[in-house]
């Protein structure tokens, strides 16, 4: 009888996230309390000899206003869809030997951010741009 109880507790302890959920809440969030991380954005580029490459953009949002931050979190799927569409179109037209224009991407995505949120106040941040 005690063996069954022991096995049940062992199985519960082995389940990821069940006993360690409180530890995950205490982890430091990257970028600070005003930062909203966005998953990496990718688009396909053309290389010589008809091969394909990948344009990767790491980015996030800095939103100091609490109400606007909550709105941005709610609209994150819409923002991400707009950003991905921009990266896909930009990557498709990028010549194989050209360097990506970070200023253009930042300006375009900042304009989309302000338009989707309905007001300025959220700052679009570019972390890294990589072409493979």
Secondary structure, 3 states (H helix, E strand, C coil): CHHHHHHHHHHHHHCCCCCCHHHHHHCCCCCCCCEEEEEEEEEEEECHHHCEEEEEEEEEEEECCHHHHHHHHHCHHHHHHHHHHHHHHHHHCCCCCCCCCHHHHHHHHHHHHHHHHCCCCEEEEEEEEEEC
